[in-house]
Amino acid sequence: MHTVADCVDAEAFYPISEEERASLDQRRASLGIPPGRQVVVYLGLLAPYQGIDLLLRSVADLKQWSENVHFLIMATRPWSITGVWLISWG
């Protein structure tokens, strides 16, 4: 048995350089994310115990407060071992 820390690997996730900025803008555009938008991401299961209902209510609340936010949901259904859904809207 191994303990896995609930944290971010700072060597894998770091602020991007100016050279990486153009590539990032292209990747964001390929997902339908407008330039300059804040992005909220969910990656996980579409299962009730994950609080998806709260996530969707929060989306509605955030959209009332700011138009500068985009939502990206990458998920799979718990009863399916294949297929990942990608939902991008803002």
N, C-alpha and C positions, 0 to 999 in steps of 0.2 A: 504494500500500500504506500502511495506517495501523496503528500500534501501539495496541492496546486494553489498558489496564491491568487487571490482575486485582485489583479492589478494590471497595469499596462506595461508592456515591454518597451522601455524608452529607446532601445536600440532599433526596434522595428517601426515604431511610430514616433515621428519627429517632425518639426516644422519643415516645410519644403523649401528648397533653394529657388532662386530666380530662374535657374535653368529648367527646373522641374515644373514651373508654373504653366508654361505653354502646354505641356503634356497633360497636366491636370485639367486645364480648361477644355481640352479636347475630350478627355474622358467624361467630364461633367456634361458636356454638350451631347455626347453619345447616350447619356442617360436621361436627357431631356431637362437638365437642370440649368436654368438661366444664369448668366454671369452675375456674380456678386451676391447670390442668394446664400443665406445661412442654410445649412443642411442638417436635418434631424434624421438619424439612421436607426432602424431596428433590424437586427439580425437574429433570427431564432425560429421557434416553432409557432405555428398559428394554432395554439391550443388555449382553451379557456383559462387554465391555471397560470398561463403566462401574463394574463392581464391585458389581452389584446383589446378588450372593450374599453379599458381605461386609456390605452394608447390612442384609440380612435376618437374618444371624447376629447382628449388633450389636443389632438390635431385640430378639431373644430374650434377649441378655445384659442389656440395659438394663432389660427388664421384670422380670428376676429381682432387680435391685438397687433398683428404685423403681416404685411403682404410680402415681406422680405424673407420668407421661410419656405423651404422645399422639403418634402418628406420622401424618404427612400426606405421601402420595406423589402427586405430580402428574407424569404421565409419558405418553409416547407410544412406540409400538413403532417401531423403526428401519425396518421394512419397510412402514410405513403413513404416508401423508401426511395422513391425516385421523384425527380422533378423539384425544382426550386422556383418559386414565384418571385418576380421582381416587379414591384409597384412603385412608380415614380410619379409624384404629382406635387403641384405647388402653384 
